[in-house]
């Protein structure tokens, strides 16, 4: 069996048709979802980009693998130290390394490792294709490489292709000729004029005020960011262009699927569609950024179309991490799980539709803020150790069933729920610290080195 993993940067699940979005952003992704399992409560354990993809490929939480931020000591994987032999464990026990041990040809089409200088991401891949644009490439730059690779490997059995598109990542740079397919469609209903007025007053990193400054200082080369956000309808600068980027990317994904069909590979190819993180689009008053340990940033799509025995057309509501993928694929392919991994398998969901979710999740972010969050029942509890110049209080609590966009902090009203969340956070932390060779939590490494990299950069930028 072949496996195609579509790694779609900054993609929110609720901006996809198959997750109930009112705009037609993702017809080709939706077609895959109809034939597979759609996971509705899937999260990156560590956000954003570098921590998330390191966790995915290593199968380990950031607190274990060491990568929780985008700069300083905590932007590099931990060394194995004295226990390291001639080769390290990552080469064989990373996600692609595990597949290679099973006889898979593994390849990655991505600029991620160079963008973040995380060369360990490439461990376990036979081939790595990097077009050198460091994440600034559009789908049109990636597609020819992908189509040629599929043609060159069409006659081979058992390959794993990691294919990375960046288009939903700000700045939105969809070619002008693609237009705006959503210019006459309503914006998300929850962002009312009243909500906009509140967000317009917010200051600090990633606020509307901040986005307007970025449009002048950083994004001015991109026509889609040329308009300042002053009135309610100006929010289309962000929302329409984010959705247009998804639609543009989806069109190129359609060509990848078409190539699989043309080559006769669809029946024997598993297709996985996910993201490294999502993108805040108003959550916590933040737009076009993935800088928090919240629902907007950490809640990601996962769609798995598994031929030859996979269930079709179902949604699974269980709580899962992206680090659960390595043990899941191992079980589906008949391989033993590694004691190196922190994840747990949800293979039975894919083959039987069984419930395999966790009781709770702990989510971390140390690139823009230092936060840890607990996702349990219908609650999201966020604890801020460094607010990243956003003005966040130490504790935030949101009822995601009634307030999915995090507009009303209930921490002062629901102290008993906060205490329950803190207990779960402490239980997780105790387990993490007791199951690693190191005695330091990298979140505190970030704090001691001056705080999150992007928060330091923001302060320097503001003081210029």
Buried (B, 14 or more C-beta within 10 A) or exposed (E): BBBBBBBBBBBBBBBBBBBEBEBBBBBBBBBBBEBBBBBBBBBBBBBBBBBBBBBBBBBBBBBBBBBBBBBBBBBBBBEEEEEEEEEBBBBBBBBBBBBBBBEBBBBBBBBBBBBBEBEBBBBBBBBBBBBEBEBEBBBBBBBEBBBEBBEEBBEEEBBBBBBBBBBBBBBBBBEEEBEBBBEEBEBBEEBEEEBBEEBBEBEBBBBBBBBBBBBEEEBEEBBBBEEBBEEBEBBBBBBBBBBBBBBBBBBBBBBBBEBBEEBEBBEEBBBBBBBBBBBBBBBBBBBBBBBBBBBBBBBBBBBBBBBEEBBEEBEBEBBBBBBBBBBBBBBBBEBEBBEBBBBBBBBBBBBEBEEBBBEBBBBBBBBBBBBBBBBBBEBBBBBBBBBBBBBBEEBBBBBBEEBBBBBEBBBEEBEEBBEBBBEBBEEBBEEBBEEBEEEBBBBEBBBEBEBBBBBBBBBEBEEE
